[in-house]
Amino acid sequence: MFCVADISLESFEECNKKISINTLADYRVIYERYKGSYRDLSTHWCNFQEKYQQYITNETLLIERTYDDPSITHIDECLYDLCITAPQDCALENIYTLIGGKFADYHFKGTVDRIYTAYQSIFNVWLPKSGFEIDDRYGFDIYRKIDCNTMYMEIDFCIPIQ
């Protein structure tokens, strides 16, 4: 699902059309860390949202931070955080601030099976030719739309740059 050997990367021009450079604010989030396969994300997202449903409003952002590339890290050893933006009065212990700043936002629209290819296009095609360098902050993904029946998604892949 994630490590397809025969993938077709986007050209620089195709990738560049989907990217905007933005300065993002810090996000104060409720989070939980998971270790395992990215294939389990949908199950973990359902459980996470159910657990924190009292904090979710129409303005809440669903944010995911992945730490590992499944083509390098064993598929069952990948680390990721599931997050939702937290209300200011939230006193939970599992609160974290995602550091904002300058990001390349790749606006992904497609099915889950295309996410790996999109990421490979960003890092192997777009970034080397873009004039930007990766920053030492962590990137994250902001989910804008999810259709659980078709697995169609609209996600902003936020890549920290300088």
Secondary structure, DSSP 4 states (H G I P E B T S, - for coil): ----SS--PPPHHHHHHTEEEEEEPPEEEEEEEEEE-GGGHHHHHHHHHHHTGGG--TTPPEEEEE---TTTS-GGGEEEEEEEEPPTT---S-EEEE--EEEEEEEEEEEGGGHHHHHHHIIIIIHHHHS--B-SSPPEEEEEEEETTTTEEEEEEEEEB-
